[in-house]
């Protein structure tokens, strides 16, 4: 019969078989925060390029694939741009099933 003093036993982890509730809560909080994304911050050149892509897609009535930030995560949506509000820096994206408004601040990329 082996005990913790026999050769080949793992003494390093012998004492860590029990975790305190505080440690479990911290580990769960860390796991949850690992998947959270941050709102992007852009320079003027990148925003100008995004506006150009949005207006070109609107004029040409093209289908686009949009990646945007919402609720600490990145999401994708496909559709056509049906309206642009330059004052509020928003545009409307319509697909076969739904229509949504997006802000320029929340955009990650347009394809």
N, C-alpha and C positions, 0 to 999 in steps of 0.2 A: 504494500500500500504506500502511495506517495503522500508526502506532506509538503508543506511549503519550504522546508529546509533541504529537500532532496535536490540533487543536481538536475537542471533542466526545467525547474518550475519557474514561473514568472512572478518573481517577488515585486517587481515594479508595480504591477497592477493589483496585487493582492489586497491592498488597503482601500482601493477605490471602487469597491463593488456597491457601495451605497452612496446615494446622492441626496443632498438636502433639498427640500422643496424650493428654496430660494435659488439654488443652482439650476434646477430644472426650469424654473420660470425665466431665468436669464438666458438659458440656452434656447428656449422657445422664442423669446423676444428677438434674439440674435438671428435665428433662422428666418423669422418673419421679415426682419429688416433687410436681410441679404437680398431678397428678391425685389425690393422697392426700387423704383427708378426715380431719377431726379428730372425736374422740368428742364428742358434744354435752354441754354442761353446762346444767342447767336450774335455775330457781328453784322454790320450793315451790308456787307457784300453778299453774305449768304441769304439774308432776308430779301434783298433785291432779286437774287436769282429765284427764290421761291415765288415771289410775286410774278415774275416773268413767266415761270412755268404754269402758274395758276391761270393767268390771263391768256396764254397761248392755248391751253387745254379748253378754256371757256370759248374762245373764238372758233377753234377748230372742232368743237363739240366731240372731244376725244374721251375715251374711257381712261381713267387714271387709277393707280393703286396708291393709296395714301397711308402713311404711317404717322400716327399722332399720339400725344401723351394725354392720359386721363386716369385718374385714381391711382397714381403712383405706379403706372405700368404703361407699356407701349402697346398700341392696338393697330390693326390694319383694316382698311375699308376700301372697297372698289366701287366706282360709279362715275357719273358725269357731273361736272360743275354746272349748276343751273342758274346761280345768281352770285354776284359779288357786291359786297358792301364795303367800299373803300374807306368810308369815315370810321367805321367800327373795326376795320381790318378783319372782316369775316367773309366767309363764302359758304354757299350751300352745295352739298354733294348729294345727288340723288342716285339711288340704285333701283333695281326692279321692285324691291320690297319696302324701302324706307327712304326718308329724306332727313338729313342732319345738317346742322350748322357747325362750322369749325372756325376757330380763331387762328390767325397766323402765328400767334405765340406758341400754340400747342403742336405745331407741325414738326415732324422729324424729317420726313423725306416725301418726295413725290416721284412716281415712276410712270 
